[in-house]
């Protein structure tokens, strides 16, 4: 039995390994020059950058993949804990260090708002209850049955999943800065805290239970270790290959046709491509179910991402590994990005300084950075050939005035990606950074199903499918498919 995987992001890699462990012959195809999907790695004159995810919060998911073949993840990748996990820098110059031990977090909360210490513990307890249901029980469970979804409604209501992340956090915490700090997590998976279901508050307990870690060598070190594991297991990997369309006979997927016209047949096809792109561009409309077409038509997409990569010819030892740089506006800025699709003059930023932990990311005496700025996706109609350079300059100036003095005179080897690049490089619909957004009506059964609705032998993994975006989500999506496919019995 031959399984063909479209896309070498973490969802595709995890699927390839799980199918191999079940006895399939596996081929993985990706259009990029290296595996990892959005977790590409760039290097410019000695400065290295993880292009995508940098936060590791559920390392046990990687451990599971190596354990399938009797190997140990820690033999191949070195993870180190971060303290703090994130440093929040506010517009008034105040800061909040989040992470480390519970006592360290409570001490920081007490410094800002003593009354919120007990309330934070209550929020953490609520998060633990959500985690037990939303992650432990349901993240690897197929949601392609509406009846199964209906059966979960009482528990989801009991956990107040009808509330948004902002509403749940605000129910417990009263200080506005702390409300912002503890509600930004949906942005890490493409959601607006004011619209995203509070199911995503499970991230608080996930971080507390398993910590926030960094892979020495960067996230690409994990990709490299997984690639070597696949090769050791005999998985075929084809890079720089783009799938043009699915090969369909009647209602059964039989393989794919590549852009060059080559046909690859398979008994099972797993797509790690953006589901909206897959259904609209790799499949004839008449092969789609009514619900699939309706889902595509009604879908709301995550924000776009502007990512500026750069080095500096000096170091900034006071800058934490992860800094969340908050602008003056919060709710209104997010409304501009997600709802009005406006590129505002102001912004909030995620600043990554890997050299705080791993000096190999930059030459001696230098630092490596990337800064991620949430922006409207391509539905906003911005001309990124014009807006990109202008936004780059505004970000550099803002950082120079606040946390990175002299930046304009020491910045080097800088370049950036815009939503237009996400559309081109990753075939992301509307250049969205995380496929469809994680609002309640696009979660669980309402998200793109892991088993195609109208076609046999087609399965979907990745950010646009259940359980959602982020490394834990996309790796868990492969576990969902694993639960749907049979083991191959040797002949």
The 8 nearest C-alpha neighbors of each residue, nearest first, counted from 0:
[[1, 23, 266, 24, 2, 487, 265, 22],
 [0, 2, 24, 265, 266, 23, 25, 267],
 [3, 1, 267, 25, 265, 268, 266, 24],
 [2, 4, 268, 26, 25, 265, 27, 269],
 [3, 5, 27, 269, 268, 270, 26, 28],
 [6, 4, 270, 28, 271, 269, 27, 29],
 [7, 5, 29, 271, 11, 28, 272, 8],
 [8, 6, 11, 34, 29, 36, 12, 35],
 [7, 9, 36, 35, 11, 10, 6, 12],
 [8, 10, 12, 11, 13, 474, 35, 473],
 [11, 9, 473, 474, 461, 13, 8, 12],
 [10, 12, 7, 14, 8, 271, 9, 13],
 [11, 13, 9, 15, 14, 10, 7, 8],
 [12, 14, 16, 10, 11, 15, 477, 9],
 [15, 13, 477, 11, 17, 12, 16, 18],
 [14, 16, 12, 18, 13, 17, 11, 19],
 [15, 17, 19, 13, 14, 18, 20, 12],
 [16, 18, 20, 14, 19, 15, 13, 21],
 [19, 17, 21, 15, 20, 16, 23, 14],
 [18, 20, 23, 16, 22, 21, 17, 15],
 [19, 21, 17, 18, 22, 16, 67, 68],
 [22, 20, 486, 18, 19, 23, 487, 17],
 [21, 23, 487, 19, 20, 486, 18, 24],
 [24, 22, 19, 0, 18, 1, 25, 21],
 [23, 25, 1, 2, 0, 19, 22, 26],
 [26, 24, 2, 234, 1, 3, 23, 19],
 [25, 27, 235, 3, 236, 234, 4, 2],
 [26, 28, 4, 236, 3, 235, 237, 5],
 [29, 27, 237, 5, 6, 238, 236, 4],
 [30, 28, 6, 238, 7, 240, 31, 239],
 [29, 31, 239, 240, 241, 238, 32, 28],
 [30, 32, 239, 33, 29, 238, 34, 424],
 [33, 31, 239, 238, 30, 34, 29, 240],
 [34, 32, 31, 238, 35, 39, 29, 36],
 [33, 35, 7, 36, 8, 222, 31, 39],
 [36, 34, 8, 38, 39, 7, 222, 37],
 [37, 35, 8, 38, 7, 34, 39, 9],
 [36, 38, 51, 39, 35, 50, 8, 425],
 [39, 37, 51, 35, 36, 50, 52, 49],
 [38, 40, 50, 37, 35, 36, 49, 51],
 [41, 39, 49, 50, 48, 219, 38, 42],
 [40, 42, 48, 47, 49, 50, 39, 43],
 [43, 41, 47, 46, 48, 45, 44, 40],
 [42, 44, 46, 45, 412, 47, 41, 413],
 [45, 43, 46, 42, 412, 47, 362, 361],
 [44, 46, 43, 361, 362, 47, 42, 360],
 [47, 45, 361, 43, 42, 360, 44, 367],
 [48, 46, 42, 360, 41, 45, 361, 43],
 [49, 47, 41, 40, 50, 42, 46, 360],
 [48, 50, 40, 51, 217, 39, 218, 38],
 [51, 49, 39, 40, 38, 48, 41, 37],
 [50, 52, 38, 37, 49, 53, 39, 40],
 [53, 51, 54, 38, 218, 50, 49, 470],
 [52, 54, 218, 51, 55, 49, 213, 217],
 [53, 55, 52, 213, 56, 212, 211, 218],
 [56, 54, 212, 211, 213, 57, 58, 53],
 [55, 57, 211, 206, 210, 58, 209, 54],
 [58, 56, 59, 60, 55, 471, 209, 205],
 [57, 59, 60, 61, 56, 55, 62, 209],
 [60, 58, 62, 61, 57, 63, 209, 64],
 [59, 61, 63, 58, 62, 57, 64, 474],
 [62, 60, 64, 63, 59, 58, 72, 65],
 [61, 63, 59, 72, 60, 65, 64, 66],
 [62, 64, 66, 60, 61, 65, 59, 67],
 [65, 63, 61, 67, 66, 62, 60, 16],
 [64, 66, 70, 67, 62, 63, 72, 71],
 [65, 67, 69, 63, 70, 68, 64, 62],
 [68, 66, 65, 64, 69, 63, 20, 70],
 [69, 67, 66, 70, 65, 20, 64, 232],
 [68, 70, 66, 67, 65, 71, 64, 63],
 [69, 71, 65, 66, 68, 72, 67, 74],
 [72, 70, 74, 73, 65, 66, 62, 69],
 [71, 73, 62, 74, 75, 65, 76, 70],
 [74, 72, 76, 75, 71, 77, 78, 62],
 [75, 73, 72, 71, 76, 77, 70, 224],
 [74, 76, 73, 72, 224, 77, 71, 221],
 [77, 75, 73, 74, 72, 221, 78, 214],
 [76, 78, 215, 214, 73, 79, 75, 74],
 [79, 77, 214, 213, 212, 215, 76, 80],
 [78, 80, 212, 213, 214, 81, 77, 215],
 [81, 79, 212, 211, 213, 78, 82, 210],
 [82, 80, 84, 212, 83, 211, 79, 213],
 [83, 81, 99, 84, 98, 80, 85, 97],
 [82, 84, 98, 85, 99, 97, 81, 96],
 [83, 85, 98, 82, 81, 97, 211, 99],
 [86, 84, 321, 97, 83, 322, 96, 87],
 [85, 87, 96, 322, 95, 323, 97, 321],
 [86, 88, 323, 95, 94, 322, 324, 96],
 [87, 89, 94, 324, 325, 323, 93, 86],
 [90, 88, 325, 93, 92, 91, 94, 87],
 [89, 91, 327, 92, 326, 325, 88, 93],
 [92, 90, 89, 93, 327, 88, 94, 326],
 [93, 91, 89, 90, 88, 94, 401, 402],
 [94, 92, 89, 91, 88, 95, 90, 87],
 [93, 95, 88, 87, 89, 92, 96, 86],
 [94, 96, 87, 86, 97, 107, 88, 93],
 [97, 95, 86, 83, 85, 87, 107, 98],
 [96, 98, 85, 83, 104, 84, 86, 95],
 [99, 97, 84, 83, 104, 82, 100, 96],
 [98, 100, 82, 83, 103, 101, 84, 104],
 [101, 99, 103, 102, 98, 104, 207, 82],
 [100, 102, 104, 103, 105, 99, 98, 207],
 [101, 103, 105, 100, 104, 106, 99, 107],
 [104, 102, 106, 100, 101, 105, 99, 107],
 [103, 105, 101, 107, 106, 102, 97, 98],
 [106, 104, 108, 102, 107, 103, 116, 109],
 [107, 105, 109, 103, 104, 108, 102, 110],
 [106, 108, 110, 104, 105, 109, 103, 95],
 [107, 109, 105, 111, 110, 106, 112, 116],
 [110, 108, 113, 106, 112, 107, 111, 105],
 [109, 111, 107, 108, 112, 106, 113, 105],
 [112, 110, 108, 109, 113, 107, 174, 95],
 [111, 113, 109, 114, 115, 108, 110, 174],
 [114, 112, 109, 115, 116, 108, 110, 111],
 [115, 113, 112, 116, 117, 118, 109, 173],
 [114, 116, 118, 113, 117, 112, 172, 119],
 [117, 115, 119, 118, 114, 113, 105, 108],
 [116, 118, 120, 119, 115, 121, 114, 113],
 [117, 119, 115, 121, 171, 120, 116, 172],
 [118, 120, 122, 116, 121, 117, 115, 123],
 [121, 119, 123, 117, 118, 122, 124, 116],
 [120, 122, 118, 124, 119, 123, 125, 117],
 [123, 121, 119, 125, 124, 120, 171, 126],
 [124, 122, 126, 120, 121, 125, 119, 204],
 [123, 125, 127, 121, 126, 122, 120, 128],
 [126, 124, 122, 128, 127, 123, 121, 129],
 [125, 127, 201, 123, 129, 124, 128, 204],
 [128, 126, 130, 124, 204, 125, 129, 123],
 [127, 129, 125, 131, 130, 126, 124, 132],
 [128, 130, 126, 132, 127, 201, 131, 133],
 [131, 129, 201, 127, 134, 133, 128, 132],
 [132, 130, 135, 128, 129, 134, 133, 127],
 [131, 133, 136, 129, 130, 134, 135, 137],
 [134, 132, 130, 137, 129, 131, 138, 136],
 [133, 135, 138, 130, 137, 136, 132, 131],
 [134, 136, 131, 132, 137, 133, 130, 138],
 [137, 135, 132, 134, 133, 138, 131, 140],
 [136, 138, 140, 133, 139, 134, 135, 132],
 [139, 137, 134, 466, 140, 133, 136, 475],
 [138, 140, 479, 478, 475, 137, 476, 141],
 [139, 141, 137, 479, 138, 142, 136, 482],
 [142, 140, 479, 143, 139, 449, 482, 480],
 [143, 141, 444, 144, 443, 140, 148, 448],
 [142, 144, 448, 141, 444, 145, 450, 449],
 [145, 143, 147, 146, 142, 148, 444, 141],
 [144, 146, 148, 147, 149, 143, 444, 142],
 [145, 147, 149, 148, 144, 150, 151, 143],
 [146, 148, 150, 144, 145, 149, 151, 142],
 [149, 147, 145, 151, 146, 150, 444, 144],
 [150, 148, 146, 152, 151, 147, 145, 153],
 [149, 151, 147, 148, 152, 146, 153, 154],
 [152, 150, 148, 149, 154, 153, 155, 147],
 [151, 153, 155, 149, 154, 150, 156, 148],
 [154, 152, 156, 155, 151, 157, 150, 149],
 [155, 153, 157, 156, 152, 151, 158, 132],
 [156, 154, 152, 158, 157, 160, 153, 151],
 [155, 157, 159, 153, 158, 154, 160, 152],
 [156, 158, 154, 155, 159, 153, 160, 152],
 [157, 159, 155, 156, 160, 154, 129, 128],
 [160, 158, 156, 161, 157, 162, 155, 197],
 [159, 161, 197, 162, 198, 155, 158, 196],
 [160, 162, 159, 196, 156, 163, 197, 439],
 [163, 161, 160, 197, 159, 166, 196, 167],
 [162, 164, 196, 197, 166, 195, 165, 194],
 [163, 165, 197, 192, 167, 166, 196, 195],
 [164, 166, 168, 163, 193, 192, 167, 182],
 [167, 165, 169, 163, 164, 168, 162, 170],
 [166, 168, 170, 164, 169, 165, 162, 163],
 [169, 167, 165, 170, 171, 166, 172, 164],
 [170, 168, 172, 166, 171, 167, 165, 178],
 [171, 169, 167, 168, 166, 172, 173, 165],
 [170, 172, 118, 169, 168, 122, 173, 119],
 [173, 171, 169, 115, 118, 174, 168, 178],
 [174, 172, 175, 169, 171, 115, 178, 177],
 [173, 175, 177, 176, 172, 178, 112, 115],
 [174, 176, 178, 177, 179, 173, 172, 169],
 [177, 175, 179, 178, 174, 180, 89, 111],
 [176, 178, 180, 179, 174, 175, 181, 172],
 [179, 177, 175, 181, 176, 180, 172, 182],
 [178, 180, 176, 182, 177, 181, 183, 175],
 [181, 179, 177, 178, 182, 183, 176, 87],
 [180, 182, 178, 179, 183, 177, 168, 184],
 [181, 183, 179, 184, 180, 165, 192, 178],
 [182, 184, 186, 185, 181, 180, 179, 192],
 [183, 185, 186, 187, 182, 181, 202, 188],
 [186, 184, 190, 187, 188, 183, 192, 189],
 [185, 187, 189, 190, 188, 184, 183, 191],
 [186, 188, 185, 184, 189, 469, 190, 183],
 [189, 187, 468, 469, 186, 185, 190, 433],
 [190, 188, 301, 186, 433, 436, 187, 302],
 [191, 189, 185, 186, 436, 437, 195, 188],
 [190, 192, 194, 193, 195, 186, 185, 333],
 [193, 191, 164, 195, 165, 194, 185, 182],
 [192, 194, 191, 165, 163, 195, 164, 330],
 [195, 193, 191, 192, 163, 438, 196, 190],
 [196, 194, 438, 192, 163, 437, 191, 190],
 [195, 197, 163, 439, 198, 438, 160, 164],
 [198, 196, 164, 163, 199, 160, 200, 162],
 [199, 197, 196, 200, 160, 201, 129, 133],
 [198, 200, 197, 201, 202, 196, 185, 164],
 [201, 199, 202, 197, 198, 126, 203, 164],
 [200, 202, 126, 130, 199, 203, 129, 204],
 [201, 203, 205, 200, 204, 199, 206, 184],
 [204, 202, 201, 206, 205, 200, 126, 207],
 [203, 205, 207, 127, 206, 126, 202, 201],
 [206, 204, 202, 208, 203, 207, 209, 201],
 [205, 207, 210, 204, 203, 209, 208, 56],
 [206, 208, 204, 210, 205, 209, 203, 101],
 [209, 207, 205, 206, 204, 210, 203, 56],
 [210, 208, 206, 207, 205, 56, 57, 211],
 [211, 209, 206, 207, 56, 208, 212, 80],
 [212, 210, 56, 55, 84, 206, 80, 81],
 [211, 213, 80, 55, 79, 81, 78, 210],
 [212, 214, 79, 78, 55, 54, 215, 80],
 [215, 213, 78, 217, 77, 218, 216, 79],
 [216, 214, 217, 77, 78, 213, 357, 220],
 [215, 217, 220, 214, 218, 219, 357, 359],
 [218, 216, 214, 219, 215, 220, 49, 213],
 [217, 219, 220, 221, 214, 53, 49, 222],
 [218, 220, 222, 217, 221, 223, 40, 38],
 [221, 219, 223, 218, 216, 222, 217, 224],
 [222, 220, 224, 219, 218, 223, 225, 76],
 [221, 223, 219, 225, 220, 224, 35, 226],
 [224, 222, 226, 220, 221, 225, 219, 227],
 [223, 225, 221, 227, 226, 222, 75, 220],
 [226, 224, 228, 222, 227, 223, 221, 229],
 [225, 227, 223, 229, 228, 224, 222, 230],
 [228, 226, 230, 224, 229, 225, 231, 223],
 [227, 229, 225, 231, 226, 230, 224, 232],
 [230, 228, 226, 232, 234, 227, 231, 225],
 [229, 231, 227, 233, 232, 234, 228, 226],
 [232, 230, 228, 229, 233, 227, 234, 226],
 [233, 231, 229, 230, 234, 228, 19, 68],
 [232, 234, 230, 231, 235, 229, 25, 24],
 [235, 233, 229, 25, 230, 232, 26, 236],
 [234, 236, 26, 27, 233, 25, 237, 230],
 [237, 235, 27, 26, 28, 234, 238, 230],
 [236, 238, 28, 27, 29, 240, 235, 239],
 [237, 239, 29, 240, 32, 30, 28, 31],
 [240, 238, 30, 31, 32, 29, 241, 237],
 [241, 239, 30, 238, 29, 28, 237, 242],
 [242, 240, 30, 257, 258, 243, 29, 239],
 [241, 243, 257, 244, 258, 256, 255, 240],
 [244, 242, 258, 257, 256, 281, 241, 245],
 [245, 243, 281, 256, 242, 255, 282, 246],
 [244, 246, 255, 281, 247, 282, 254, 256],
 [245, 247, 255, 254, 253, 252, 256, 244],
 [248, 246, 252, 251, 253, 245, 249, 250],
 [247, 249, 251, 250, 252, 253, 246, 254],
 [248, 250, 251, 247, 252, 286, 454, 455],
 [251, 249, 454, 248, 455, 247, 252, 453],
 [250, 252, 455, 248, 454, 247, 249, 253],
 [253, 251, 247, 456, 246, 254, 455, 457],
 [254, 252, 246, 265, 247, 264, 266, 251],
 [253, 255, 264, 265, 246, 263, 252, 245],
 [256, 254, 245, 246, 263, 262, 244, 257],
 [255, 257, 262, 244, 261, 243, 260, 242],
 [258, 256, 242, 243, 261, 260, 259, 241],
 [259, 257, 243, 260, 241, 242, 256, 261],
 [258, 260, 257, 261, 256, 243, 241, 240],
 [259, 261, 257, 258, 256, 262, 243, 242],
 [262, 260, 257, 256, 259, 263, 258, 255],
 [261, 263, 256, 255, 257, 264, 260, 254],
 [264, 262, 255, 254, 256, 261, 265, 257],
 [263, 265, 254, 253, 262, 255, 266, 246],
 [266, 264, 254, 1, 267, 253, 2, 3],
 [265, 267, 1, 2, 0, 253, 456, 268],
 [266, 268, 2, 456, 265, 3, 457, 1],
 [269, 267, 3, 457, 2, 4, 456, 458],
 [270, 268, 458, 4, 459, 457, 5, 3],
 [271, 269, 5, 459, 272, 4, 460, 458],
 [270, 272, 6, 460, 11, 461, 5, 10],
 [273, 271, 270, 6, 274, 277, 5, 276],
 [272, 274, 276, 275, 427, 277, 463, 434],
 [275, 273, 277, 276, 272, 463, 278, 447],
 [274, 276, 278, 277, 273, 279, 295, 428],
 [277, 275, 279, 273, 274, 280, 278, 428],
 [278, 276, 274, 281, 275, 280, 279, 273],
 [277, 279, 282, 275, 276, 280, 281, 274],
 [278, 280, 276, 277, 275, 282, 281, 284],
 [279, 281, 276, 277, 282, 278, 244, 283],
 [282, 280, 244, 277, 245, 278, 243, 279],
 [281, 283, 278, 280, 245, 244, 279, 284],
 [282, 284, 285, 286, 281, 287, 279, 280],
 [285, 283, 287, 286, 282, 279, 278, 292],
 [286, 284, 283, 287, 288, 282, 289, 292],
 [285, 287, 284, 283, 288, 282, 453, 250],
 [288, 286, 284, 285, 453, 291, 292, 289],
 [287, 289, 291, 453, 290, 452, 292, 286],
 [288, 290, 292, 291, 293, 287, 294, 453],
 [289, 291, 293, 288, 292, 294, 452, 287],
 [290, 292, 294, 288, 293, 289, 287, 295],
 [293, 291, 295, 289, 294, 290, 296, 288],
 [292, 294, 290, 296, 291, 295, 297, 289],
 [295, 293, 291, 297, 292, 296, 298, 290],
 [294, 296, 292, 298, 293, 297, 275, 291],
 [295, 297, 293, 294, 298, 292, 291, 299],
 [298, 296, 294, 295, 293, 299, 292, 300],
 [299, 297, 295, 294, 296, 300, 435, 441],
 [300, 298, 435, 436, 297, 301, 441, 438],
 [301, 299, 435, 436, 434, 298, 431, 302],
 [300, 302, 436, 189, 435, 431, 433, 434],
 [303, 301, 376, 375, 431, 337, 374, 432],
 [302, 304, 376, 431, 432, 374, 375, 418],
 [305, 303, 373, 374, 432, 418, 372, 417],
 [304, 306, 417, 372, 416, 371, 373, 374],
 [307, 305, 371, 416, 415, 370, 304, 372],
 [306, 308, 415, 370, 369, 414, 371, 309],
 [309, 307, 369, 413, 414, 415, 368, 306],
 [308, 310, 413, 368, 412, 411, 369, 367],
 [311, 309, 367, 411, 366, 410, 412, 368],
 [310, 312, 410, 409, 366, 313, 365, 411],
 [311, 313, 365, 409, 410, 364, 310, 314],
 [314, 312, 365, 311, 364, 366, 409, 315],
 [313, 315, 365, 366, 316, 364, 311, 312],
 [314, 316, 317, 318, 313, 366, 403, 365],
 [317, 315, 318, 314, 355, 319, 366, 354],
 [316, 318, 315, 319, 402, 355, 314, 403],
 [319, 317, 316, 315, 320, 352, 322, 355],
 [320, 318, 321, 322, 317, 355, 86, 352],
 [319, 321, 352, 355, 353, 351, 318, 322],
 [322, 320, 85, 351, 319, 350, 86, 352],
 [321, 323, 86, 350, 85, 87, 349, 324],
 [322, 324, 87, 349, 348, 86, 88, 325],
 [325, 323, 88, 348, 347, 322, 87, 349],
 [326, 324, 347, 89, 88, 90, 323, 348],
 [325, 327, 347, 90, 328, 346, 324, 89],
 [326, 328, 90, 325, 329, 89, 345, 91],
 [329, 327, 326, 332, 331, 330, 345, 346],
 [328, 330, 332, 331, 333, 327, 326, 179],
 [331, 329, 333, 332, 334, 328, 193, 192],
 [330, 332, 334, 333, 329, 328, 335, 336],
 [333, 331, 335, 329, 334, 330, 328, 336],
 [332, 334, 336, 330, 335, 331, 337, 329],
 [333, 335, 331, 338, 337, 332, 336, 330],
 [336, 334, 339, 341, 332, 333, 340, 338],
 [337, 335, 375, 340, 333, 334, 374, 341],
 [338, 336, 334, 340, 335, 333, 302, 339],
 [339, 337, 334, 340, 335, 336, 333, 341],
 [338, 340, 335, 341, 337, 334, 336, 379],
 [341, 339, 379, 336, 375, 338, 335, 337],
 [342, 340, 335, 339, 336, 343, 375, 379],
 [343, 341, 374, 375, 336, 340, 344, 335],
 [344, 342, 345, 341, 346, 335, 332, 336],
 [343, 345, 342, 346, 393, 390, 341, 332],
 [346, 344, 343, 326, 347, 332, 327, 328],
 [347, 345, 326, 348, 344, 343, 372, 332],
 [346, 348, 325, 326, 324, 372, 349, 345],
 [349, 347, 324, 372, 371, 323, 350, 370],
 [348, 350, 323, 371, 370, 322, 324, 351],
 [349, 351, 370, 322, 321, 369, 348, 323],
 [350, 352, 321, 369, 368, 320, 353, 370],
 [351, 353, 368, 320, 354, 355, 367, 321],
 [354, 352, 355, 356, 320, 357, 351, 367],
 [355, 353, 358, 357, 356, 352, 360, 366],
 [354, 356, 353, 320, 352, 357, 319, 358],
 [357, 355, 354, 353, 358, 320, 215, 213],
 [356, 358, 354, 359, 353, 355, 360, 215],
 [359, 357, 354, 360, 361, 356, 355, 353],
 [360, 358, 357, 361, 354, 362, 216, 47],
 [359, 361, 47, 358, 46, 354, 367, 357],
 [362, 360, 46, 359, 367, 366, 365, 45],
 [361, 363, 365, 45, 364, 46, 359, 360],
 [364, 362, 365, 361, 358, 366, 359, 312],
 [363, 365, 313, 314, 362, 312, 366, 361],
 [366, 364, 313, 312, 314, 363, 311, 362],
 [365, 367, 314, 311, 361, 310, 354, 313],
 [366, 368, 310, 361, 352, 354, 46, 360],
 [369, 367, 352, 309, 351, 310, 308, 366],
 [368, 370, 308, 351, 307, 350, 309, 371],
 [369, 371, 350, 307, 349, 306, 351, 348],
 [370, 372, 306, 349, 348, 305, 307, 350],
 [371, 373, 348, 305, 304, 306, 374, 347],
 [374, 372, 304, 303, 305, 302, 371, 375],
 [375, 373, 303, 304, 336, 302, 372, 342],
 [376, 374, 336, 340, 303, 302, 379, 337],
 [375, 377, 303, 302, 431, 378, 430, 429],
 [376, 378, 429, 379, 380, 430, 418, 375],
 [379, 377, 380, 376, 429, 340, 375, 381],
 [380, 378, 340, 377, 381, 375, 376, 341],
 [379, 381, 378, 377, 382, 376, 340, 375],
 [382, 380, 379, 383, 377, 386, 342, 378],
 [383, 381, 384, 385, 386, 380, 387, 377],
 [384, 382, 386, 387, 385, 381, 417, 419],
 [383, 385, 382, 387, 386, 388, 381, 417],
 [386, 384, 383, 387, 382, 388, 389, 381],
 [385, 387, 383, 389, 388, 390, 384, 382],
 [386, 388, 383, 390, 389, 385, 384, 391],
 [389, 387, 391, 390, 386, 385, 392, 384],
 [388, 390, 386, 392, 391, 387, 393, 385],
 [391, 389, 393, 387, 392, 388, 386, 394],
 [390, 392, 388, 394, 389, 393, 387, 395],
 [391, 393, 395, 389, 390, 394, 396, 388],
 [394, 392, 390, 396, 395, 391, 397, 389],
 [395, 393, 397, 391, 396, 392, 390, 398],
 [394, 396, 392, 398, 397, 393, 399, 391],
 [395, 397, 399, 393, 394, 398, 392, 400],
 [398, 396, 394, 400, 399, 395, 393, 401],
 [399, 397, 401, 395, 403, 400, 396, 402],
 [398, 400, 404, 403, 396, 406, 397, 401],
 [401, 399, 397, 398, 404, 396, 402, 403],
 [400, 402, 398, 399, 403, 397, 404, 92],
 [401, 403, 398, 404, 399, 400, 318, 397],
 [402, 404, 399, 398, 406, 401, 405, 400],
 [405, 403, 399, 406, 402, 400, 401, 398],
 [406, 404, 408, 407, 399, 409, 403, 400],
 [407, 405, 399, 409, 404, 408, 410, 403],
 [408, 406, 405, 410, 409, 395, 399, 396],
 [407, 409, 406, 405, 410, 411, 311, 312],
 [410, 408, 311, 406, 312, 407, 411, 405],
 [411, 409, 311, 406, 407, 310, 408, 309],
 [410, 412, 310, 413, 311, 309, 409, 312],
 [413, 411, 309, 310, 43, 414, 410, 44],
 [412, 414, 309, 308, 411, 310, 415, 307],
 [415, 413, 308, 307, 309, 412, 416, 306],
 [416, 414, 307, 306, 308, 417, 413, 305],
 [415, 417, 306, 305, 420, 307, 418, 414],
 [416, 418, 305, 419, 420, 304, 306, 421],
 [419, 417, 430, 421, 303, 420, 304, 376],
 [418, 420, 422, 417, 421, 430, 423, 383],
 [419, 421, 423, 417, 422, 418, 424, 416],
 [422, 420, 418, 430, 424, 425, 419, 423],
 [421, 423, 430, 427, 426, 419, 420, 425],
 [424, 422, 420, 426, 421, 425, 419, 427],
 [423, 425, 421, 420, 422, 426, 31, 427],
 [424, 426, 427, 421, 422, 423, 36, 37],
 [427, 425, 422, 423, 424, 428, 421, 276],
 [426, 428, 422, 430, 425, 273, 421, 431],
 [427, 429, 430, 276, 431, 422, 426, 275],
 [430, 428, 377, 431, 376, 378, 427, 422],
 [429, 431, 422, 418, 427, 421, 428, 376],
 [432, 430, 303, 376, 429, 301, 434, 302],
 [431, 433, 303, 304, 302, 434, 301, 430],
 [432, 434, 189, 431, 301, 462, 468, 188],
 [433, 435, 463, 431, 301, 300, 462, 432],
 [436, 434, 300, 301, 463, 299, 433, 298],
 [435, 437, 301, 300, 190, 189, 438, 299],
 [438, 436, 190, 195, 441, 442, 439, 435],
 [437, 439, 195, 441, 196, 440, 436, 194],
 [440, 438, 196, 442, 441, 437, 195, 161],
 [439, 441, 438, 442, 445, 446, 437, 443],
 [442, 440, 446, 445, 438, 439, 437, 443],
 [441, 443, 446, 445, 439, 440, 437, 444],
 [442, 444, 445, 446, 465, 142, 466, 441],
 [445, 443, 142, 446, 143, 148, 442, 145],
 [446, 444, 441, 442, 443, 440, 447, 448],
 [447, 445, 441, 442, 444, 443, 464, 465],
 [448, 446, 464, 463, 449, 445, 465, 274],
 [447, 449, 450, 143, 464, 446, 451, 465],
 [448, 450, 459, 458, 460, 464, 451, 480],
 [451, 449, 458, 448, 459, 452, 457, 143],
 [452, 450, 457, 458, 454, 453, 448, 449],
 [451, 453, 454, 450, 288, 448, 291, 287],
 [454, 452, 288, 451, 287, 286, 455, 250],
 [455, 453, 250, 251, 451, 452, 457, 252],
 [454, 456, 251, 457, 252, 250, 453, 451],
 [455, 457, 267, 252, 268, 251, 454, 458],
 [458, 456, 268, 451, 455, 269, 252, 454],
 [459, 457, 450, 269, 449, 451, 270, 268],
 [460, 458, 449, 270, 269, 450, 271, 464],
 [459, 461, 271, 476, 10, 464, 477, 449],
 [462, 460, 473, 10, 271, 464, 463, 476],
 [461, 463, 468, 467, 464, 473, 433, 434],
 [464, 462, 434, 435, 461, 467, 274, 273],
 [465, 463, 447, 462, 467, 461, 446, 460],
 [466, 464, 467, 443, 446, 476, 448, 449],
 [465, 467, 138, 472, 464, 476, 443, 475],
 [468, 466, 462, 472, 465, 464, 463, 473],
 [467, 469, 462, 188, 472, 473, 433, 470],
 [468, 470, 472, 188, 471, 473, 467, 462],
 [469, 471, 472, 473, 474, 468, 9, 52],
 [472, 470, 474, 469, 473, 475, 57, 60],
 [473, 471, 467, 475, 468, 469, 470, 466],
 [472, 474, 461, 10, 476, 475, 470, 462],
 [475, 473, 10, 476, 471, 477, 472, 9],
 [476, 474, 478, 472, 477, 473, 139, 471],
 [477, 475, 479, 473, 460, 478, 474, 465],
 [476, 478, 14, 480, 475, 479, 474, 10],
 [479, 477, 481, 475, 476, 139, 480, 482],
 [478, 480, 139, 476, 482, 477, 481, 141],
 [479, 481, 483, 477, 482, 478, 449, 484],
 [482, 480, 478, 479, 483, 484, 477, 17],
 [481, 483, 479, 480, 484, 478, 141, 140],
 [484, 482, 480, 481, 479, 485, 141, 450],
 [483, 485, 481, 482, 480, 486, 18, 21],
 [486, 484, 487, 483, 21, 482, 481, 488],
 [485, 487, 21, 488, 22, 484, 23, 18],
 [488, 486, 22, 21, 489, 485, 23, 0],
 [487, 489, 486, 490, 22, 21, 485, 23],
 [490, 488, 487, 22, 486, 23, 0, 21],
 [489, 488, 487, 0, 22, 23, 486, 24]]
